[in-house]
Amino acid sequence: MSRIAIAALVLLLAVPCAQAKLPPAPPKSPAEQAAAAEKAKEAAAKDAAELAAAMDRAVANYRKNKGLPPEQPAAPAKAANGQKKHK
């Protein structure tokens, strides 16, 4: 057989194998579902904390490279007489 015929045969046999479906996973018990939900919740909290830290580093790096002063924590606005301003 020629190489082209062998390649065509391989492709014809590979297509049904690539489209085969796996059997569905067995249903999870309520305890497994709760554990998976807790794990997802912890992962989301960890991702949020990592994102916040990365954003803080990016801001600090930007300020350092642009020659800007470091960001100061926001202080409540006060009027000239020492009392808070009302909006």
A tleap script that builds the chain and sets N, CA, C and O, in Angstrom:
source leaprc.protein.ff14SB
mol = sequence {
  NMET SER ARG ILE ALA ILE ALA ALA LEU VAL
  LEU LEU LEU ALA VAL PRO CYS ALA GLN ALA
  LYS LEU PRO PRO ALA PRO PRO LYS SER PRO
  ALA GLU GLN ALA ALA ALA ALA GLU LYS ALA
  LYS GLU ALA ALA ALA LYS ASP ALA ALA GLU
  LEU ALA ALA ALA MET ASP ARG ALA VAL ALA
  ASN TYR ARG LYS ASN LYS GLY LEU PRO PRO
  GLU GLN PRO ALA ALA PRO ALA LYS ALA ALA
  ASN GLY GLN LYS LYS HIE CLYS
}
set mol.1.N position { 0.838 -1.184 0.000 }
set mol.1.CA position { 0.000 0.000 0.000 }
set mol.1.C position { 0.879 1.241 0.000 }
set mol.1.O position { 2.009 1.250 0.488 }
set mol.2.N position { 0.326 2.236 -0.545 }
set mol.2.CA position { 1.083 3.477 -0.584 }
set mol.2.C position { 0.924 4.227 0.744 }
set mol.2.O position { 0.028 3.942 1.538 }
set mol.3.N position { 1.783 5.148 0.946 }
set mol.3.CA position { 1.746 5.930 2.189 }
set mol.3.C position { 0.462 6.751 2.288 }
set mol.3.O position { -0.066 6.941 3.384 }
set mol.4.N position { -0.033 7.229 1.179 }
set mol.4.CA position { -1.262 8.022 1.183 }
set mol.4.C position { -2.440 7.168 1.620 }
set mol.4.O position { -3.288 7.627 2.386 }
set mol.5.N position { -2.502 5.939 1.144 }
set mol.5.CA position { -3.597 5.048 1.522 }
set mol.5.C position { -3.528 4.696 3.004 }
set mol.5.O position { -4.560 4.611 3.669 }
set mol.6.N position { -2.338 4.494 3.517 }
set mol.6.CA position { -2.180 4.175 4.941 }
set mol.6.C position { -2.586 5.382 5.794 }
set mol.6.O position { -3.250 5.225 6.819 }
set mol.7.N position { -2.194 6.565 5.376 }
set mol.7.CA position { -2.561 7.768 6.120 }
set mol.7.C position { -4.076 7.960 6.108 }
set mol.7.O position { -4.656 8.336 7.127 }
set mol.8.N position { -4.717 7.709 4.980 }
set mol.8.CA position { -6.174 7.832 4.894 }
set mol.8.C position { -6.850 6.816 5.793 }
set mol.8.O position { -7.839 7.140 6.449 }
set mol.9.N position { -6.346 5.608 5.838 }
set mol.9.CA position { -6.913 4.564 6.694 }
set mol.9.C position { -6.776 4.941 8.168 }
set mol.9.O position { -7.711 4.752 8.946 }
set mol.10.N position { -5.634 5.464 8.547 }
set mol.10.CA position { -5.414 5.886 9.931 }
set mol.10.C position { -6.394 6.996 10.301 }
set mol.10.O position { -6.969 6.976 11.389 }
set mol.11.N position { -6.588 7.956 9.409 }
set mol.11.CA position { -7.528 9.052 9.685 }
set mol.11.C position { -8.951 8.531 9.801 }
set mol.11.O position { -9.702 8.969 10.673 }
set mol.12.N position { -9.330 7.604 8.934 }
set mol.12.CA position { -10.690 7.057 8.986 }
set mol.12.C position { -10.935 6.290 10.278 }
set mol.12.O position { -12.051 6.300 10.798 }
set mol.13.N position { -9.929 5.640 10.793 }
set mol.13.CA position { -10.084 4.893 12.043 }
set mol.13.C position { -9.962 5.802 13.267 }
set mol.13.O position { -10.511 5.487 14.322 }
set mol.14.N position { -9.255 6.919 13.141 }
set mol.14.CA position { -9.041 7.805 14.282 }
set mol.14.C position { -10.252 8.688 14.570 }
set mol.14.O position { -10.475 9.060 15.722 }
set mol.15.N position { -11.037 9.030 13.555 }
set mol.15.CA position { -12.174 9.935 13.743 }
set mol.15.C position { -13.192 9.359 14.723 }
set mol.15.O position { -13.577 10.074 15.648 }
set mol.16.N position { -13.659 8.108 14.584 }
set mol.16.CA position { -14.629 7.591 15.562 }
set mol.16.C position { -14.049 7.509 16.972 }
set mol.16.O position { -14.773 7.712 17.947 }
set mol.17.N position { -12.768 7.218 17.092 }
set mol.17.CA position { -12.158 7.147 18.419 }
set mol.17.C position { -12.109 8.527 19.079 }
set mol.17.O position { -12.293 8.643 20.291 }
set mol.18.N position { -11.865 9.551 18.298 }
set mol.18.CA position { -11.790 10.903 18.850 }
set mol.18.C position { -13.163 11.417 19.260 }
set mol.18.O position { -13.256 12.286 20.127 }
set mol.19.N position { -14.219 10.906 18.667 }
set mol.19.CA position { -15.566 11.371 18.970 }
set mol.19.C position { -16.258 10.513 20.022 }
set mol.19.O position { -17.402 10.796 20.378 }
set mol.20.N position { -15.611 9.491 20.520 }
set mol.20.CA position { -16.222 8.620 21.522 }
set mol.20.C position { -16.439 9.399 22.818 }
set mol.20.O position { -15.641 10.267 23.169 }
set mol.21.N position { -17.515 9.084 23.517 }
set mol.21.CA position { -17.843 9.768 24.764 }
set mol.21.C position { -17.561 8.849 25.945 }
set mol.21.O position { -17.739 7.634 25.866 }
set mol.22.N position { -17.126 9.447 27.023 }
set mol.22.CA position { -16.916 8.704 28.250 }
set mol.22.C position { -18.248 8.540 28.965 }
set mol.22.O position { -19.152 9.355 28.783 }
set mol.23.N position { -18.377 7.496 29.773 }
set mol.23.CA position { -19.622 7.346 30.528 }
set mol.23.C position { -19.752 8.480 31.546 }
set mol.23.O position { -18.740 9.021 31.992 }
set mol.24.N position { -20.978 8.848 31.919 }
set mol.24.CA position { -21.147 9.942 32.890 }
set mol.24.C position { -20.589 9.545 34.259 }
set mol.24.O position { -20.590 8.374 34.640 }
set mol.25.N position { -20.120 10.547 34.975 }
set mol.25.CA position { -19.583 10.305 36.311 }
set mol.25.C position { -20.721 9.948 37.256 }
set mol.25.O position { -21.840 10.433 37.093 }
set mol.26.N position { -20.441 9.102 38.244 }
set mol.26.CA position { -21.493 8.757 39.202 }
set mol.26.C position { -21.893 9.994 40.008 }
set mol.26.O position { -21.060 10.869 40.244 }
set mol.27.N position { -23.150 10.076 40.429 }
set mol.27.CA position { -23.586 11.253 41.204 }
set mol.27.C position { -22.850 11.326 42.540 }
set mol.27.O position { -22.525 10.309 43.152 }
set mol.28.N position { -22.600 12.557 42.969 }
set mol.28.CA position { -21.884 12.780 44.224 }
set mol.28.C position { -22.863 12.781 45.397 }
set mol.28.O position { -24.021 13.177 45.270 }
set mol.29.N position { -22.364 12.329 46.528 }
set mol.29.CA position { -23.174 12.370 47.733 }
set mol.29.C position { -23.218 13.813 48.245 }
set mol.29.O position { -22.377 14.628 47.863 }
set mol.30.N position { -24.188 14.136 49.104 }
set mol.30.CA position { -24.250 15.507 49.646 }
set mol.30.C position { -22.976 15.909 50.385 }
set mol.30.O position { -22.588 17.077 50.353 }
set mol.31.N position { -22.323 14.960 51.046 }
set mol.31.CA position { -21.084 15.286 51.757 }
set mol.31.C position { -19.982 15.652 50.761 }
set mol.31.O position { -19.221 16.592 50.989 }
set mol.32.N position { -19.902 14.908 49.662 }
set mol.32.CA position { -18.901 15.220 48.642 }
set mol.32.C position { -19.186 16.564 47.989 }
set mol.32.O position { -18.265 17.325 47.692 }
set mol.33.N position { -20.474 16.856 47.765 }
set mol.33.CA position { -20.847 18.141 47.177 }
set mol.33.C position { -20.479 19.285 48.103 }
set mol.33.O position { -19.982 20.316 47.650 }
set mol.34.N position { -20.720 19.111 49.409 }
set mol.34.CA position { -20.377 20.156 50.370 }
set mol.34.C position { -18.864 20.364 50.435 }
set mol.34.O position { -18.390 21.497 50.527 }
set mol.35.N position { -18.110 19.262 50.385 }
set mol.35.CA position { -16.657 19.372 50.429 }
set mol.35.C position { -16.145 20.083 49.164 }
set mol.35.O position { -15.238 20.911 49.242 }
set mol.36.N position { -16.724 19.760 48.016 }
set mol.36.CA position { -16.307 20.407 46.770 }
set mol.36.C position { -16.650 21.896 46.796 }
set mol.36.O position { -15.865 22.720 46.326 }
set mol.37.N position { -17.812 22.245 47.339 }
set mol.37.CA position { -18.200 23.650 47.436 }
set mol.37.C position { -17.263 24.409 48.372 }
set mol.37.O position { -16.879 25.541 48.077 }
set mol.38.N position { -16.894 23.797 49.495 }
set mol.38.CA position { -15.975 24.433 50.444 }
set mol.38.C position { -14.608 24.626 49.812 }
set mol.38.O position { -13.971 25.664 49.992 }
set mol.39.N position { -14.163 23.622 49.073 }
set mol.39.CA position { -12.861 23.718 48.406 }
set mol.39.C position { -12.875 24.826 47.356 }
set mol.39.O position { -11.906 25.575 47.230 }
set mol.40.N position { -13.966 24.933 46.605 }
set mol.40.CA position { -14.076 25.991 45.598 }
set mol.40.C position { -14.110 27.367 46.265 }
set mol.40.O position { -13.532 28.325 45.751 }
set mol.41.N position { -14.786 27.461 47.402 }
set mol.41.CA position { -14.872 28.724 48.134 }
set mol.41.C position { -13.491 29.155 48.632 }
set mol.41.O position { -13.133 30.329 48.541 }
set mol.42.N position { -12.715 28.200 49.160 }
set mol.42.CA position { -11.367 28.511 49.629 }
set mol.42.C position { -10.466 28.919 48.466 }
set mol.42.O position { -9.657 29.838 48.592 }
set mol.43.N position { -10.609 28.234 47.342 }
set mol.43.CA position { -9.790 28.567 46.168 }
set mol.43.C position { -10.126 29.967 45.658 }
set mol.43.O position { -9.233 30.715 45.259 }
set mol.44.N position { -11.414 30.320 45.670 }
set mol.44.CA position { -11.816 31.654 45.222 }
set mol.44.C position { -11.264 32.728 46.159 }
set mol.44.O position { -10.818 33.779 45.699 }
set mol.45.N position { -11.289 32.473 47.474 }
set mol.45.CA position { -10.755 33.433 48.432 }
set mol.45.C position { -9.246 33.599 48.247 }
set mol.45.O position { -8.723 34.711 48.320 }
set mol.46.N position { -8.553 32.487 48.009 }
set mol.46.CA position { -7.106 32.541 47.798 }
set mol.46.C position { -6.792 33.307 46.522 }
set mol.46.O position { -5.868 34.121 46.498 }
set mol.47.N position { -7.551 33.055 45.462 }
set mol.47.CA position { -7.331 33.768 44.199 }
set mol.47.C position { -7.569 35.262 44.364 }
set mol.47.O position { -6.825 36.076 43.817 }
set mol.48.N position { -8.603 35.625 45.115 }
set mol.48.CA position { -8.895 37.037 45.336 }
set mol.48.C position { -7.770 37.712 46.119 }
set mol.48.O position { -7.394 38.846 45.820 }
set mol.49.N position { -7.234 37.012 47.122 }
set mol.49.CA position { -6.141 37.572 47.911 }
set mol.49.C position { -4.888 37.734 47.052 }
set mol.49.O position { -4.191 38.744 47.153 }
set mol.50.N position { -4.603 36.744 46.211 }
set mol.50.CA position { -3.441 36.837 45.324 }
set mol.50.C position { -3.605 37.975 44.315 }
set mol.50.O position { -2.642 38.678 44.008 }
set mol.51.N position { -4.816 38.155 43.805 }
set mol.51.CA position { -5.068 39.237 42.859 }
set mol.51.C position { -4.879 40.593 43.527 }
set mol.51.O position { -4.275 41.493 42.944 }
set mol.52.N position { -5.387 40.744 44.738 }
set mol.52.CA position { -5.239 42.008 45.453 }
set mol.52.C position { -3.765 42.309 45.716 }
set mol.52.O position { -3.323 43.449 45.570 }
set mol.53.N position { -3.009 41.284 46.102 }
set mol.53.CA position { -1.581 41.488 46.360 }
set mol.53.C position { -0.850 41.861 45.069 }
set mol.53.O position { 0.025 42.727 45.076 }
set mol.54.N position { -1.207 41.214 43.971 }
set mol.54.CA position { -0.566 41.528 42.687 }
set mol.54.C position { -0.907 42.939 42.242 }
set mol.54.O position { -0.053 43.636 41.694 }
set mol.55.N position { -2.129 43.367 42.467 }
set mol.55.CA position { -2.523 44.730 42.102 }
set mol.55.C position { -1.764 45.745 42.948 }
set mol.55.O position { -1.332 46.779 42.438 }
set mol.56.N position { -1.599 45.457 44.237 }
set mol.56.CA position { -0.838 46.357 45.101 }
set mol.56.C position { 0.614 46.460 44.644 }
set mol.56.O position { 1.195 47.545 44.632 }
set mol.57.N position { 1.200 45.309 44.265 }
set mol.57.CA position { 2.581 45.327 43.775 }
set mol.57.C position { 2.678 46.120 42.476 }
set mol.57.O position { 3.642 46.858 42.272 }
set mol.58.N position { 1.690 45.975 41.599 }
set mol.58.CA position { 1.712 46.691 40.329 }
set mol.58.C position { 1.618 48.194 40.557 }
set mol.58.O position { 2.327 48.962 39.906 }
set mol.59.N position { 0.765 48.618 41.460 }
set mol.59.CA position { 0.631 50.048 41.758 }
set mol.59.C position { 1.926 50.583 42.358 }
set mol.59.O position { 2.392 51.661 41.986 }
set mol.60.N position { 2.508 49.821 43.294 }
set mol.60.CA position { 3.751 50.270 43.922 }
set mol.60.C position { 4.871 50.348 42.887 }
set mol.60.O position { 5.666 51.287 42.905 }
set mol.61.N position { 4.937 49.376 41.994 }
set mol.61.CA position { 5.964 49.379 40.948 }
set mol.61.C position { 5.760 50.559 40.007 }
set mol.61.O position { 6.727 51.220 39.628 }
set mol.62.N position { 4.517 50.833 39.625 }
set mol.62.CA position { 4.219 51.973 38.749 }
set mol.62.C position { 4.640 53.274 39.415 }
set mol.62.O position { 5.291 54.116 38.797 }
set mol.63.N position { 4.263 53.433 40.681 }
set mol.63.CA position { 4.598 54.666 41.389 }
set mol.63.C position { 6.118 54.827 41.512 }
set mol.63.O position { 6.643 55.931 41.366 }
set mol.64.N position { 6.816 53.727 41.779 }
set mol.64.CA position { 8.267 53.793 41.928 }
set mol.64.C position { 8.918 54.173 40.598 }
set mol.64.O position { 9.823 55.006 40.570 }
set mol.65.N position { 8.468 53.574 39.501 }
set mol.65.CA position { 9.085 53.835 38.202 }
set mol.65.C position { 8.715 55.210 37.645 }
set mol.65.O position { 9.479 55.778 36.865 }
set mol.66.N position { 7.573 55.748 38.028 }
set mol.66.CA position { 7.164 57.075 37.553 }
set mol.66.C position { 7.638 58.185 38.474 }
set mol.66.O position { 7.427 59.360 38.174 }
set mol.67.N position { 8.272 57.843 39.589 }
set mol.67.CA position { 8.780 58.849 40.504 }
set mol.67.C position { 7.697 59.485 41.354 }
set mol.67.O position { 7.880 60.595 41.855 }
set mol.68.N position { 6.591 58.816 41.523 }
set mol.68.CA position { 5.497 59.335 42.346 }
set mol.68.C position { 5.718 58.932 43.796 }
set mol.68.O position { 6.346 57.907 44.063 }
set mol.69.N position { 5.210 59.727 44.739 }
set mol.69.CA position { 5.358 59.345 46.145 }
set mol.69.C position { 4.501 58.111 46.442 }
set mol.69.O position { 3.483 57.898 45.785 }
set mol.70.N position { 4.900 57.298 47.424 }
set mol.70.CA position { 4.098 56.130 47.781 }
set mol.70.C position { 2.690 56.538 48.208 }
set mol.70.O position { 2.488 57.622 48.756 }
set mol.71.N position { 1.752 55.688 47.962 }
set mol.71.CA position { 0.362 55.996 48.283 }
set mol.71.C position { 0.178 56.027 49.791 }
set mol.71.O position { 0.614 55.119 50.499 }
set mol.72.N position { -0.470 57.076 50.275 }
set mol.72.CA position { -0.749 57.223 51.695 }
set mol.72.C position { -2.163 56.745 51.974 }
set mol.72.O position { -3.039 56.904 51.123 }
set mol.73.N position { -2.411 56.163 53.139 }
set mol.73.CA position { -3.784 55.774 53.463 }
set mol.73.C position { -4.678 57.004 53.527 }
set mol.73.O position { -4.254 58.077 53.957 }
set mol.74.N position { -5.912 56.830 53.095 }
set mol.74.CA position { -6.851 57.949 53.049 }
set mol.74.C position { -7.220 58.376 54.465 }
set mol.74.O position { -7.583 57.544 55.297 }
set mol.75.N position { -7.125 59.664 54.731 }
set mol.75.CA position { -7.515 60.225 56.027 }
set mol.75.C position { -8.857 60.921 55.851 }
set mol.75.O position { -9.126 61.469 54.782 }
set mol.76.N position { -9.692 60.913 56.861 }
set mol.76.CA position { -10.980 61.596 56.728 }
set mol.76.C position { -10.767 63.092 56.537 }
set mol.76.O position { -9.899 63.692 57.170 }
set mol.77.N position { -11.564 63.682 55.663 }
set mol.77.CA position { -11.456 65.117 55.383 }
set mol.77.C position { -11.986 65.905 56.570 }
set mol.77.O position { -13.019 65.559 57.144 }
set mol.78.N position { -11.280 66.955 56.931 }
set mol.78.CA position { -11.707 67.797 58.068 }
set mol.78.C position { -11.840 69.231 57.584 }
set mol.78.O position { -11.115 69.675 56.694 }
set mol.79.N position { -12.758 69.929 58.175 }
set mol.79.CA position { -12.974 71.341 57.854 }
set mol.79.C position { -11.873 72.165 58.546 }
set mol.79.O position { -11.079 71.643 59.328 }
set mol.80.N position { -11.854 73.434 58.237 }
set mol.80.CA position { -10.837 74.329 58.793 }
set mol.80.C position { -10.921 74.408 60.314 }
set mol.80.O position { -9.907 74.630 60.975 }
set mol.81.N position { -12.120 74.230 60.879 }
set mol.81.CA position { -12.274 74.340 62.323 }
set mol.81.C position { -12.053 73.002 63.038 }
set mol.81.O position { -12.279 72.919 64.245 }
set mol.82.N position { -11.618 71.956 62.327 }
set mol.82.CA position { -11.298 70.687 62.957 }
set mol.82.C position { -12.439 69.682 62.948 }
set mol.82.O position { -12.278 68.571 63.453 }
set mol.83.N position { -13.577 70.042 62.390 }
set mol.83.CA position { -14.708 69.105 62.322 }
set mol.83.C position { -14.778 68.494 60.930 }
set mol.83.O position { -14.243 69.042 59.965 }
set mol.84.N position { -15.454 67.338 60.844 }
set mol.84.CA position { -15.582 66.659 59.568 }
set mol.84.C position { -16.516 67.452 58.655 }
set mol.84.O position { -17.477 68.076 59.103 }
set mol.85.N position { -16.199 67.406 57.359 }
set mol.85.CA position { -17.061 68.061 56.372 }
set mol.85.C position { -18.268 67.177 56.088 }
set mol.85.O position { -18.169 65.950 56.102 }
set mol.86.N position { -19.392 67.801 55.836 }
set mol.86.CA position { -20.596 67.071 55.455 }
set mol.86.C position { -20.815 67.244 53.975 }
set mol.86.O position { -20.570 68.315 53.420 }
set mol.87.N position { -21.270 66.206 53.345 }
set mol.87.CA position { -21.530 66.255 51.896 }
set mol.87.C position { -22.881 66.825 51.619 }
set mol.87.O position { -23.275 66.944 50.458 }
savepdb mol mol.pdb
quit
